[in-house]
């Protein structure tokens, strides 16, 4: 699908549609990298200047997310590489899966809902750091970082949409959490017998209702 950024594409899929993105899809300069199609985005003036102070007249304004180009370069070089070799990324509601097994499941929710999903993801885990909130682009937090987590023996859940440039695309209280598909199935099963059935949940439940 051309002419759409990955974050509006995710919103489009919430209407019940399947949205397909490729390396040819048009979006912001970092979208191809955030979706894992490339590890070297073609940004005039260099990614290190784009993420920091900019390179000056004739180049994109710096996002000022990093103090200087040196820090920005080191940050970018530390991001995961070669997370997939797929031609397409598809956002699709779980309800319309047709004998398919996705790699990841993205939940959108308000802080109360995200806190419940973090607790449910952690229900069978003894680790205290099994959920991460990386400061990265919106699409990277939804796709690239979670795909890289699949390489771990125990993939972590990734809280996303915390990048300030991504925030205005969604409602003010909306965040995301991305989990491996296998963990999604486990969470669904555990939801039948967990804190949802305990008095602990009543305060949040009443507020959500």
LOTIKOL-629233 format. One line per 10 residues: number of its first residue (from 1); their letters; for each residue x, y, z of N, C-alpha, C. Coordinates in pm, 1 decimal. Example, Ala and Ser with C-alpha at 12.3 -4.5 7.8 and 13.67 -1.06 7.14 Angstrom:
1> AS> 1319.0 -569.0 780.0 1230.0 -450.0 780.0 1320.0 -330.0 780.0 ~ 1285.0 -225.0 708.0 1367.0 -106.0 714.0 1290.0 3.0 787.0
//
This chain:
1> XXXXXXXXXX> 85.4 -119.1 0.0 0.0 0.0 0.0 88.6 123.5 0.0 ~ 64.6 216.4 -92.3 149.2 334.3 -102.8 78.0 456.7 -47.2 ~ 158.9 550.5 -1.3 106.5 677.9 42.0 54.9 680.4 184.5 ~ 99.8 588.8 267.3 52.0 587.2 404.7 166.2 550.2 498.2 ~ 175.4 617.1 610.9 278.7 587.8 710.1 235.7 467.4 792.8 ~ 329.3 407.5 862.0 297.9 285.2 934.7 200.8 308.2 1049.9 ~ 205.6 423.2 1116.6 117.1 444.8 1231.0 -28.2 466.0 1188.4 ~ -56.7 550.1 1088.0 -193.6 553.4 1036.2 -236.8 418.6 977.8 ~ -141.1 341.5 927.1 -175.0 208.6 875.6 -224.5 119.2 987.8 ~ -160.6 129.4 1103.4 -207.4 52.5 1218.1 -348.1 96.2 1256.3
11> XXXXXXXXXX> -374.1 226.3 1256.7 -508.4 274.6 1288.8 -609.6 224.3 1186.8 ~ -569.7 219.2 1060.9 -658.5 169.8 955.5 -696.7 25.0 980.6 ~ -602.2 -54.1 1029.1 -631.3 -195.2 1055.0 -731.2 -212.5 1169.2 ~ -743.8 -111.3 1255.2 -839.6 -119.8 1365.6 -983.2 -115.8 1315.6 ~ -1002.9 -74.1 1190.9 -1137.3 -70.9 1132.8 -1176.3 -206.0 1074.2 ~ -1087.2 -306.7 1087.4 -1119.1 -440.2 1037.9 -1053.3 -475.0 906.2 ~ -963.2 -388.8 859.2 -898.5 -410.8 730.6 -757.4 -465.4 749.1 ~ -707.1 -531.0 645.4 -566.0 -570.3 641.0 -490.8 -464.4 561.4 ~ -380.9 -414.6 617.8 -301.6 -310.6 552.5 -160.2 -363.1 531.5 ~ -116.1 -358.3 406.9 15.4 -412.6 370.7 112.3 -299.5 340.1
21> XXXXXXXXXX> 230.4 -305.1 399.8 336.0 -207.1 375.9 460.2 -278.1 323.7 ~ 531.7 -211.8 235.3 655.2 -266.9 180.3 763.3 -161.1 185.5 ~ 880.3 -195.6 136.4 990.1 -99.5 133.4 962.0 13.7 35.1 ~ 861.8 -4.2 -51.2 825.7 99.1 -147.8 717.1 192.5 -95.5 ~ 659.0 159.0 18.5 553.4 243.2 73.3 609.7 377.9 115.8 ~ 531.5 482.0 94.9 576.4 616.2 127.7 543.6 648.8 272.5 ~ 636.5 713.1 337.4 616.2 752.1 476.3 726.0 846.3 518.3 ~ 747.1 861.5 646.4 853.2 948.5 694.6 989.2 885.5 662.2 ~ 1097.8 963.7 668.7 1229.2 911.3 629.7 1274.8 787.2 705.0 ~ 1227.3 771.1 829.7 1274.4 658.3 908.8 1182.8 537.1 905.8
31> XXXXXXXXXX> 1072.7 544.1 828.5 975.0 436.4 833.5 1032.3 302.9 786.8 ~ 1107.8 304.0 677.3 1163.4 178.9 625.1 1255.4 112.5 727.2 ~ 1327.5 195.3 801.6 1416.0 140.4 904.6 1334.4 90.8 1023.5 ~ 1231.6 167.1 1063.5 1149.9 128.1 1176.5 1074.3 -1.5 1153.7 ~ 1039.1 -27.0 1028.0 969.6 -150.9 993.6 1067.0 -264.2 962.5 ~ 1196.3 -234.9 963.4 1296.7 -338.9 945.2 1331.5 -370.9 801.6 ~ 1287.6 -287.5 705.8 1320.1 -312.9 566.1 1463.6 -273.2 532.6 ~ 1518.1 -180.4 610.4 1656.3 -138.1 589.6 1717.3 -101.7 724.0 ~ 1848.6 -109.1 731.9 1919.8 -66.5 851.5 1991.7 65.4 829.0 ~ 1982.2 118.3 706.6 2051.8 242.6 672.7 1956.6 336.3 599.2
41> XXXXXXXXXX> 1873.0 409.2 672.5 1778.4 499.3 607.0 1849.5 609.7 530.0 ~ 1794.6 643.8 414.5 1852.3 748.2 330.9 1794.4 883.0 372.1 ~ 1862.9 950.5 462.9 1817.3 1079.2 514.0 1923.0 1184.3 481.5 ~ 1888.9 1286.1 404.4 1985.7 1390.2 370.6 2051.1 1449.7 495.1 ~ 2182.8 1454.0 494.6 2255.6 1508.4 608.7 2293.3 1404.9 711.5 ~ 2236.1 1283.1 699.9 2273.5 1175.8 790.8 2175.5 1159.5 906.6 ~ 2153.8 1035.0 946.9 2059.9 1004.8 1054.2 2103.6 1068.1 1186.0 ~ 2236.0 1081.3 1207.5 2282.8 1135.8 1333.8 2246.7 1283.4 1348.6 ~ 2244.2 1357.0 1236.6 2203.6 1498.2 1241.3 2051.9 1511.2 1247.4 ~ 1982.5 1423.1 1177.8 1836.8 1424.9 1178.4 1782.0 1401.9 1319.5
51> XXXXXXXXXX> 1844.8 1312.1 1394.0 1798.4 1281.2 1529.4 1842.2 1384.9 1631.9 ~ 1936.9 1469.7 1595.1 1988.2 1566.9 1692.0 1964.8 1710.1 1645.3 ~ 2070.4 1780.1 1611.3 2060.7 1924.4 1589.9 2040.7 1966.3 1445.7 ~ 2038.5 1869.3 1353.2 2028.5 1905.3 1212.1 2163.2 1942.9 1153.7 ~ 2167.5 1953.6 1019.6 2294.3 1987.0 953.8 2295.1 2129.2 899.5 ~ 2181.3 2196.9 907.3 2179.1 2334.5 860.2 2088.0 2354.4 740.4 ~ 2099.9 2470.5 678.6 2013.6 2508.2 567.1 2023.5 2407.4 452.1 ~ 1908.7 2372.6 398.6 1904.0 2277.7 287.3 1886.3 2133.1 330.2 ~ 1890.5 2107.1 459.8 1873.5 1971.4 512.5 1752.1 1967.0 605.1 ~ 1700.5 1848.0 633.0 1586.1 1837.9 724.4 1619.9 1896.5 860.8
61> XXXXXXXXXX> 1519.3 1954.8 924.3 1539.3 2006.3 1059.8 1572.4 1890.9 1154.0 ~ 1660.2 1914.9 1248.7 1691.9 1812.5 1347.2 1575.4 1790.5 1443.4 ~ 1550.8 1666.6 1478.2 1441.3 1635.1 1570.1 1475.5 1667.3 1715.2 ~ 1604.5 1686.4 1745.6 1651.9 1719.7 1880.0 1610.1 1615.5 1984.0 ~ 1607.0 1491.7 1941.4 1578.7 1382.0 2033.9 1706.3 1333.9 2102.8 ~ 1820.3 1369.0 2046.5 1949.8 1337.5 2106.4 2030.4 1466.3 2115.8 ~ 2115.7 1476.2 2217.8 2184.5 1601.6 2247.5 2277.1 1645.3 2136.1 ~ 2345.0 1549.4 2073.1 2438.5 1584.7 1966.9 2451.2 1468.3 1868.8 ~ 2511.0 1491.9 1751.2 2522.6 1386.0 1650.4 2601.1 1264.4 1698.0 ~ 2698.5 1285.2 1786.2 2779.3 1171.9 1833.1 2693.0 1073.7 1913.6
71> XXXXXXXXXX> 2611.7 1127.9 2003.8 2522.5 1042.5 2082.1 2419.6 977.3 1991.0 ~ 2366.4 1054.5 1895.5 2266.4 1001.5 1803.2 2323.4 888.1 1718.3 ~ 2446.0 903.7 1674.0 2508.4 799.8 1592.3 2529.0 672.3 1672.5 ~ 2579.0 686.6 1794.9 2600.4 569.3 1880.4 2468.2 500.5 1911.5 ~ 2363.7 580.5 1934.7 2230.6 524.9 1959.8 2183.3 444.9 1839.9 ~ 2194.1 504.2 1721.6 2141.5 436.8 1603.0 2220.0 309.9 1571.1 ~ 2349.8 316.1 1590.6 2431.1 196.6 1564.5 2397.9 83.5 1661.1 ~ 2340.3 117.0 1776.7 2303.0 15.4 1874.1 2167.2 -46.9 1850.6 ~ 2090.9 5.5 1754.3 1959.8 -51.8 1724.8 1975.5 -188.3 1658.3 ~ 1875.2 -276.5 1672.1 1883.2 -409.7 1609.5 1901.1 -399.5 1458.2
81> XXXXXXXXXX> 1968.3 -498.5 1403.5 1991.3 -503.7 1259.1 1937.4 -635.7 1203.0 ~ 1900.3 -631.5 1076.2 1858.1 -752.6 1003.7 1751.0 -831.2 1079.8 ~ 1644.9 -763.9 1117.4 1542.2 -830.4 1198.0 1449.5 -918.3 1113.9 ~ 1445.3 -896.5 984.1 1366.7 -983.9 896.0 1413.0 -963.2 751.5 ~ 1372.0 -1054.7 665.5 1400.5 -1040.7 521.8 1271.3 -1045.5 442.1 ~ 1161.1 -1010.9 505.9 1030.3 -1015.7 441.4 1013.3 -900.6 342.3 ~ 928.6 -921.8 243.6 898.7 -817.5 146.7 788.3 -725.1 195.8 ~ 706.4 -776.1 288.7 591.6 -698.4 333.5 574.7 -709.9 485.3 ~ 514.4 -605.8 541.6 466.4 -607.6 679.0 315.5 -587.0 671.2 ~ 239.9 -672.8 735.3 93.6 -664.1 728.7 36.7 -639.3 867.9
91> XXXXXXXXXX> -43.8 -533.7 880.5 -121.9 -509.6 1001.0 -261.4 -564.9 974.7 ~ -306.5 -653.2 1063.6 -433.2 -722.0 1039.2 -498.0 -757.3 1173.2 ~ -628.4 -731.9 1188.9 -694.1 -770.0 1314.0 -687.1 -921.0 1336.3 ~ -666.7 -961.6 1460.1 -661.1 -1103.7 1493.0 -789.4 -1174.3 1449.1 ~ -900.8 -1102.3 1455.7 -1030.6 -1161.7 1424.8 -1042.8 -1207.8 1280.0 ~ -961.0 -1153.6 1189.1 -974.5 -1193.2 1048.6 -854.7 -1276.6 1000.8 ~ -778.2 -1330.5 1094.7 -671.5 -1422.1 1055.5 -733.6 -1545.7 991.9 ~ -672.5 -1592.7 883.4 -724.1 -1707.3 810.1 -617.8 -1815.9 803.4 ~ -615.7 -1901.2 907.4 -514.7 -2007.1 917.2 -373.5 -1950.9 907.7 ~ -356.4 -1828.6 958.8 -225.5 -1763.5 959.8 -173.6 -1757.2 1102.4
101> XXXXXXXXXX> -43.2 -1755.9 1116.1 18.2 -1741.3 1247.1 111.1 -1620.9 1243.9 ~ 63.9 -1506.1 1291.9 148.4 -1385.9 1290.3 266.3 -1400.9 1384.6 ~ 365.2 -1319.1 1365.3 481.0 -1320.7 1455.2 453.4 -1239.5 1580.8 ~ 378.2 -1130.7 1565.5 356.1 -1038.2 1676.1 209.5 -999.3 1686.8 ~ 170.2 -961.2 1807.3 37.0 -904.9 1829.6 54.4 -770.8 1899.5 ~ -8.1 -667.4 1844.4 -1.0 -532.6 1900.3 -134.2 -499.8 1968.3 ~ -127.0 -461.9 2094.7 -244.4 -413.3 2166.9 -235.1 -261.4 2176.7 ~ -346.7 -193.6 2157.3 -356.2 -51.1 2185.7 -448.7 -32.7 2304.8 ~ -413.2 58.1 2394.6 -498.6 78.4 2510.5 -457.6 199.7 2590.9 ~ -540.9 233.8 2685.8 -507.4 344.0 2776.4 -416.4 290.8 2887.5
111> XXXXXXXXXX> -364.0 377.0 2974.4 -270.2 329.5 3076.9 -324.6 217.2 3165.1 ~ -452.3 221.8 3201.4 -510.2 114.2 3281.9 -506.8 -18.4 3206.4 ~ -544.3 -14.7 3079.5 -546.5 -137.0 2999.0 -405.1 -190.4 2974.5 ~ -311.3 -99.4 2948.2 -173.4 -142.7 2925.6 -115.2 -203.0 3052.5 ~ -148.1 -145.5 3168.1 -97.1 -201.8 3293.1 -151.0 -342.5 3313.9 ~ -275.7 -365.0 3276.9 -333.4 -499.2 3288.7 -263.8 -596.9 3194.4 ~ -233.6 -552.8 3073.8 -166.7 -639.5 2976.9 -23.5 -670.5 3019.9 ~ 44.6 -572.9 3079.3 179.3 -598.2 3132.5 173.1 -703.7 3242.3 ~ 74.9 -690.4 3331.1 59.3 -788.3 3439.6 25.7 -926.0 3384.3 ~ -60.1 -930.4 3281.6 -99.3 -1058.8 3223.9 17.7 -1122.9 3149.8
121> XXXXXXXXXX> 96.6 -1041.8 3078.2 215.1 -1093.4 3010.2 314.2 -1150.5 3111.0 ~ 321.1 -1089.3 3229.0 417.8 -1128.3 3331.7 366.2 -1238.1 3424.1 ~ 246.2 -1284.1 3402.0 179.3 -1376.1 3494.9 259.3 -1503.6 3519.9 ~ 322.7 -1557.0 3415.2 399.3 -1681.7 3429.7 549.7 -1657.6 3439.0 ~ 590.2 -1532.1 3446.8 732.8 -1499.6 3442.7 787.1 -1467.7 3581.4 ~ 910.6 -1509.4 3605.7 977.8 -1476.2 3731.9 1074.3 -1359.2 3714.4 ~ 1081.9 -1302.8 3592.5 1174.3 -1193.5 3564.1 1108.9 -1058.7 3594.7 ~ 1190.0 -963.4 3637.7 1137.4 -830.0 3666.6 1155.9 -734.4 3548.1 ~ 1231.1 -776.1 3446.9 1258.1 -688.4 3332.5 1207.8 -750.8 3202.1 ~ 1094.6 -820.3 3208.9 1044.4 -887.4 3088.8 956.7 -796.6 3003.5
131> XXXXXXXXXX> 945.5 -670.3 3043.0 876.1 -569.8 2962.2 968.3 -449.5 2949.9 ~ 987.2 -399.6 2827.6 1076.5 -285.7 2806.0 1000.1 -171.2 2739.0 ~ 1049.3 -49.9 2760.6 990.3 69.4 2698.4 1102.8 148.8 2633.4 ~ 1144.8 110.4 2513.4 1258.2 178.7 2449.3 1219.8 315.9 2395.8 ~ 1311.0 410.8 2404.6 1292.6 540.4 2342.8 1334.8 526.1 2196.8 ~ 1236.9 506.2 2111.8 1264.5 484.0 1970.8 1144.9 531.5 1890.4 ~ 1152.3 522.8 1759.9 1041.7 568.5 1676.1 917.3 484.1 1700.7 ~ 801.1 538.9 1664.4 677.1 465.6 1683.9 675.7 333.0 1610.8 ~ 714.9 333.7 1482.7 711.1 209.1 1404.8 816.5 110.2 1453.7 ~ 929.4 159.1 1499.2 1031.9 70.2 1551.6 984.9 2.2 1680.1
141> XXXXXXXXXX> 909.4 75.9 1762.2 859.6 18.0 1887.2 752.3 -86.9 1861.9 ~ 685.3 -77.9 1746.7 580.2 -173.7 1712.4 633.4 -294.9 1637.1 ~ 740.7 -275.1 1560.2 785.5 -381.0 1468.1 931.7 -420.6 1490.6 ~ 1024.3 -328.7 1470.0 1165.9 -365.1 1468.6 1215.1 -419.5 1602.6 ~ 1188.3 -346.5 1709.9 1234.1 -391.3 1841.8 1166.0 -522.3 1882.4 ~ 1033.3 -534.7 1868.4 968.9 -662.5 1902.2 1016.7 -779.4 1816.6 ~ 1042.4 -757.7 1687.4 1095.1 -865.9 1605.0 1231.9 -910.7 1654.7 ~ 1312.7 -814.8 1696.0 1444.1 -850.1 1748.5 1431.7 -930.1 1878.2 ~ 1327.6 -902.0 1957.0 1305.9 -976.1 2081.0 1282.4 -1125.1 2054.8 ~ 1229.3 -1157.9 1936.4 1202.4 -1298.2 1904.2 1330.7 -1380.6 1897.2
151> XXXXXXXXXX> 1445.4 -1315.5 1889.5 1573.3 -1385.8 1886.9 1615.3 -1433.0 2026.1 ~ 1552.0 -1377.2 2128.7 1587.1 -1412.6 2265.3 1518.1 -1542.6 2307.1 ~ 1578.5 -1610.9 2403.9 1514.0 -1731.3 2457.7 1380.3 -1696.1 2522.0 ~ 1376.6 -1581.7 2588.6 1254.6 -1533.9 2652.1 1225.3 -1392.3 2600.5 ~ 1156.2 -1381.9 2487.9 1127.9 -1248.3 2433.0 1051.5 -1161.0 2531.5 ~ 1087.6 -1034.6 2534.3 1020.9 -939.8 2621.3 907.5 -869.4 2546.9 ~ 808.9 -825.0 2620.0 704.6 -740.6 2562.8 761.2 -599.7 2546.1 ~ 710.4 -527.7 2447.8 762.4 -393.8 2418.9 648.3 -291.9 2425.3 ~ 659.0 -199.0 2519.6 563.5 -88.6 2526.9 604.3 15.2 2423.5 ~ 508.7 58.4 2342.9 542.0 148.6 2233.4 454.1 272.1 2225.6
161> XXXXXXXXXX> 483.3 351.4 2123.8 417.4 479.5 2097.2 450.3 582.4 2203.9 ~ 571.3 574.9 2258.9 613.8 675.3 2356.6 694.4 786.9 2290.4 ~ 731.1 769.9 2164.0 804.1 874.1 2091.5 713.2 995.6 2073.0 ~ 762.5 1114.4 2104.2 676.8 1232.7 2102.1 624.1 1265.9 1962.6 ~ 695.4 1222.9 1856.7 646.1 1246.7 1721.7 532.7 1151.5 1686.4 ~ 526.4 1037.6 1754.2 419.4 940.7 1728.9 293.1 972.7 1807.5 ~ 307.3 1041.7 1919.5 194.5 1063.5 2008.9 73.4 1128.2 1941.6 ~ 88.0 1233.5 1859.8 -30.6 1300.2 1804.7 -111.7 1214.7 1707.3 ~ -55.3 1103.5 1660.3 -128.6 1018.6 1565.0 -243.5 946.3 1634.8 ~ -226.8 921.1 1765.7 -327.0 847.6 1841.9 -387.2 936.8 1949.9
171> XXXXXXXXXX> -490.8 884.2 2015.9 -553.7 958.3 2123.5 -451.2 986.0 2233.8 ~ -477.7 1088.2 2313.7 -381.0 1133.5 2414.5 -348.2 1026.9 2518.3 ~ -441.8 935.3 2545.2 -415.8 833.8 2648.2 -385.3 697.1 2587.6 ~ -351.7 692.5 2459.8 -327.9 563.7 2392.4 -179.5 528.4 2389.8 ~ -149.9 406.8 2431.7 -16.9 349.8 2419.7 -31.4 212.0 2355.4 ~ 80.3 147.5 2330.4 77.0 14.8 2269.3 165.6 -80.4 2348.4 ~ 136.3 -206.8 2336.7 227.1 -309.7 2385.8 225.8 -422.4 2284.0 ~ 345.3 -465.5 2242.7 359.4 -569.0 2141.2 419.6 -693.4 2204.0 ~ 356.8 -807.4 2175.2 401.7 -934.8 2232.6 411.6 -1038.9 2121.8 ~ 494.6 -1141.6 2139.1 497.2 -1252.0 2043.3 360.9 -1320.8 2038.7
181> XXXXXXXXXX> 327.2 -1376.4 1923.3 197.6 -1441.2 1906.5 177.6 -1554.5 2006.6 ~ 282.9 -1631.5 2032.5 271.6 -1740.6 2129.1 235.4 -1688.6 2267.6 ~ 290.5 -1574.1 2304.4 257.5 -1515.7 2434.1 114.8 -1462.0 2435.3 ~ 69.8 -1411.2 2321.2 -69.1 -1366.8 2311.3 -164.9 -1481.9 2340.7 ~ -137.9 -1599.0 2283.4 -222.4 -1716.1 2308.3 -217.3 -1756.9 2455.7 ~ -97.8 -1750.0 2513.1 -81.7 -1783.5 2654.2 -156.7 -1683.3 2742.1 ~ -149.3 -1557.0 2708.3 -220.5 -1454.0 2783.3 -371.2 -1474.9 2776.0 ~ -417.8 -1510.3 2658.5 -561.1 -1534.8 2641.2 -607.4 -1650.0 2730.2 ~ -526.2 -1755.5 2737.4 -559.7 -1869.7 2820.9 -554.1 -1832.4 2968.6 ~ -450.4 -1760.6 3009.4 -434.0 -1723.5 3150.2 -538.4 -1623.6 3197.7
191> XXXXXXXXXX> -597.9 -1548.7 3103.7 -696.0 -1447.5 3143.1 -817.9 -1509.3 3210.2 ~ -837.1 -1639.5 3191.7 -953.3 -1707.9 3250.0 -933.2 -1739.0 3398.5 ~ -809.6 -1732.3 3445.1 -781.9 -1764.4 3585.2 -658.1 -1688.7 3630.4 ~ -676.6 -1560.6 3661.1 -563.7 -1476.0 3702.4 -618.2 -1363.9 3789.0 ~ -550.1 -1252.9 3796.3 -592.0 -1140.7 3879.6 -724.8 -1080.2 3833.4 ~ -765.6 -1109.4 3709.9 -896.1 -1061.7 3663.7 -1009.5 -1116.6 3750.2 ~ -985.7 -1231.9 3812.0 -1088.0 -1293.9 3896.0 -1066.4 -1262.5 4044.7 ~ -971.2 -1174.3 4074.5 -939.5 -1141.1 4213.2 -987.1 -1000.0 4248.5 ~ -997.6 -975.7 4378.7 -1041.0 -843.6 4425.7 -943.2 -734.9 4383.8 ~ -818.0 -775.8 4362.2 -713.0 -681.8 4319.3 -754.9 -601.5 4197.0
201> XXXXXXXXX> -830.3 -662.3 4108.2 -864.3 -602.9 3979.8 -984.1 -508.3 3987.5 ~ -1059.5 -514.4 4095.4 -1187.4 -444.2 4098.3 -1174.2 -292.9 4082.6 ~ -1071.8 -233.1 4144.3 -1055.7 -88.3 4134.9 -1037.2 -41.3 3991.9 ~ -949.1 -109.5 3917.3 -925.5 -72.5 3777.0 -1047.3 -108.3 3691.8 ~ -1103.5 -225.0 3716.9 -1220.0 -269.8 3640.0 -1334.3 -170.9 3648.9 ~ -1361.8 -122.3 3769.4 -1470.8 -26.8 3788.6 -1445.2 103.1 3712.8 ~ -1318.0 144.1 3709.1 -1286.0 268.3 3639.0 -1300.3 250.3 3488.3 ~ -1261.3 133.8 3437.1 -1274.1 107.4 3294.0 -1419.2 99.5 3252.1 ~ -1502.5 46.4 3341.2 -1644.2 35.3 3306.8 -1715.7 169.3 3315.0
//
